């Protein structure tokens, strides 16, 4: 089942006769400031699939994104007073950040199927905001080996389903001890070096030294500037 779902292409069609649809709802994605687009999200017995609406034309397939449970890394959900957004974290790939009128039902079904298939809990994180872009790994982030999934302290333990020792999900999170470190591949060194040369110019370093005297200094190349680095 796991291997089969991993091979599912994002360009294939969706046939409800080939899989059991356990839950479905409408979600939307927001682009730039005013542009919004709606999609159908379906939770099946072996994947989460996001489909184009019937009115979308010129598409090779009705499937926008197919995510197998084995590729899911966790979910970050809004804990705002009226929660409207959640992020599906995908291993080594771009995350799926969507808005939904009722986020609890799809999240509940996804974590139940995940636990049933993989025999461990899916990490669920809570953030008190409906704007979760800070926690959504972009395609460029993924290429650089960067994950924006929240740290372990944001983990919602009350969302766990399995409680026995065999369901331990500690290995699903990077240990806090290593949370400030990024392991990169050899072929990424040149790209990182280019960023270092760009941001750590002498004029920037001089300015940084001056700001240190006023207590306003920040690291020129740190986790806090990931969004700037990734947007290059």
C-alpha positions in Angstrom: 0.0 0.0 0.0 2.7 2.4 1.0 4.8 1.8 -2.2 1.8 2.0 -4.4 0.7 5.4 -3.0 4.2 6.8 -3.3 4.1 6.1 -7.0 0.9 8.1 -7.5 1.6 10.9 -9.9 0.1 14.4 -9.4 -1.0 14.3 -13.0 -3.1 11.2 -12.9 -6.9 11.2 -12.9 -9.0 10.5 -9.8 -11.5 7.7 -10.0 -13.6 7.2 -6.8 -14.2 3.6 -7.9 -10.4 2.9 -7.3 -10.2 4.1 -3.8 -12.6 4.8 -0.8 -13.3 8.5 -0.2 -13.6 8.8 3.6 -14.1 12.6 3.7 -14.3 15.5 1.3 -14.5 19.2 1.6 -13.7 22.4 -0.3 -10.5 24.2 0.5 -8.9 27.4 -1.0 -5.4 28.6 -1.7 -4.5 32.3 -1.6 -2.0 33.8 -4.0 -0.5 37.2 -3.6 -3.1 39.5 -1.8 -6.5 39.2 -3.5 -6.3 36.1 -5.7 -8.1 33.0 -4.2 -8.8 29.7 -5.8 -11.0 26.8 -4.6 -10.2 23.1 -4.8 -11.8 19.8 -3.7 -9.9 18.0 -1.0 -10.5 14.3 -0.6 -9.2 12.0 2.2 -9.1 8.5 0.9 -8.0 5.2 2.3 -4.4 5.6 1.0 -3.8 9.3 0.2 -4.9 12.9 0.5 -5.8 14.3 -2.9 -6.5 17.9 -4.0 -8.6 18.2 -7.1 -9.3 21.0 -9.5 -12.9 22.2 -9.6 -15.0 21.1 -12.5 -14.8 24.6 -14.0 -11.1 24.6 -14.4 -10.1 24.2 -18.1 -6.9 23.2 -19.9 -5.7 20.9 -17.3 -3.9 17.6 -18.1 -5.6 16.0 -15.1 -8.2 16.7 -12.5 -5.6 16.1 -9.8 -3.6 19.1 -8.6 -1.7 17.3 -5.8 -1.6 13.7 -4.5 0.0 13.1 -1.1 0.5 9.5 0.2 0.3 9.0 4.0 3.9 7.7 4.0 5.0 11.2 2.6 3.1 13.1 5.3 5.4 14.6 8.0 2.9 16.4 10.1 0.1 19.0 10.1 0.2 22.6 11.5 -3.3 24.0 12.2 -4.6 27.3 13.3 -5.7 27.6 16.9 -7.1 31.0 16.5 -10.6 31.7 17.9 -12.1 30.9 14.6 -9.5 28.6 12.9 -9.5 28.7 9.1 -6.2 27.3 7.9 -3.9 24.3 8.1 -0.6 23.1 6.5 0.1 19.6 5.3 3.9 19.0 5.8 5.3 16.8 3.1 8.7 15.0 3.4 11.4 16.6 1.2 8.8 18.5 -0.8 6.7 21.7 -0.9 4.0 21.8 1.8 0.3 22.3 1.1 -1.1 25.4 2.8 -4.9 25.7 2.5 -7.8 27.6 4.1 -11.0 25.8 5.0 -14.3 26.7 6.8 -14.0 23.7 9.1 -10.4 22.5 9.6 -11.1 19.9 12.4 -12.9 17.4 10.3 -10.3 16.9 7.5 -7.4 16.9 10.1 -9.2 14.4 12.3 -9.8 12.0 9.4 -6.2 12.3 8.0 -4.6 11.6 11.4 -6.9 8.6 11.9 -6.1 7.0 8.6 -2.4 7.8 9.1 -2.4 6.1 12.5 -4.3 3.1 11.1 -1.9 2.6 8.2 1.5 3.5 9.7 0.8 2.4 13.3 2.1 5.7 14.8 0.7 9.2 15.4 0.9 12.0 12.9 2.5 15.1 14.6 -0.1 17.9 14.9 1.1 21.4 15.7 -0.9 24.4 16.8 -0.3 28.1 16.0 -2.5 30.9 17.2 -2.9 32.5 13.8 -4.9 31.9 10.6 -1.9 33.0 8.5 0.5 30.1 8.5 2.8 31.0 5.6 5.7 31.2 8.0 5.3 27.5 8.7 4.8 26.3 5.1 7.8 25.0 3.3 8.1 26.3 -0.2 9.4 24.5 -3.3 12.7 26.5 -3.1 13.0 25.8 0.7 12.7 22.1 0.0 15.4 22.2 -2.7 17.7 23.8 -0.1 16.8 21.1 2.5 14.9 23.6 4.7 11.7 22.6 6.5 9.4 25.2 8.1 7.6 22.7 10.2 7.2 24.1 13.8 9.5 23.1 16.6 8.5 20.3 19.0 7.2 22.7 21.6 4.3 23.5 19.3 3.3 19.9 19.3 -0.3 19.2 20.4 -0.1 16.0 22.5 -3.8 16.0 22.9 -4.1 15.2 19.2 -2.4 11.8 19.6 -4.6 8.8 18.9 -2.3 5.9 19.8 -1.0 5.7 23.3 0.9 2.4 23.5 4.7 2.2 23.3 4.7 0.8 19.8 3.1 4.0 18.5 5.9 6.3 19.7 6.2 9.2 17.4 9.3 10.9 18.9 11.3 10.1 15.7 8.9 12.2 13.6 10.4 15.4 15.0 13.9 16.7 14.9 15.3 16.7 18.4 15.3 20.1 20.0 19.1 19.7 20.5 19.6 19.9 16.8 16.7 22.2 15.9 19.1 25.1 15.0 21.2 23.1 12.7 20.7 22.4 9.0 22.3 19.4 7.3 23.1 20.1 3.7 24.2 17.9 0.8 27.5 18.4 -0.9 25.8 19.7 -4.1 24.1 22.5 -2.0 27.4 24.0 -0.8 27.9 26.3 -3.8 24.3 27.6 -3.5 24.8 28.4 0.2 28.1 30.0 -0.5 26.4 32.3 -3.0 23.9 33.4 -0.3 26.7 34.0 2.2 28.6 36.2 -0.2 25.5 38.2 -1.0 24.3 38.9 2.5 27.6 39.1 4.3 29.1 41.9 2.4 31.5 44.2 4.2 29.1 47.1 4.3 26.5 44.8 5.9 29.0 43.6 8.5 30.0 47.1 9.3 26.4 48.1 9.8 25.8 45.0 12.0 28.8 46.0 14.2 27.4 49.4 14.7 23.9 48.1 15.6 25.4 45.7 18.1 26.4 48.7 20.2 22.7 49.8 20.4 21.5 46.2 21.1 19.6 46.0 17.8 21.8 43.5 16.1 20.4 40.4 14.4 22.3 37.6 12.6 22.8 38.3 9.0 22.4 34.7 8.0 20.1 32.8 10.4 16.8 31.0 10.6 15.1 34.4 10.8 16.1 35.3 7.2 15.1 31.9 5.7 12.2 33.6 3.8 14.6 36.1 2.2 17.1 33.4 1.3 14.5 31.1 -0.1 12.9 33.8 -2.3 16.1 34.4 -4.3 
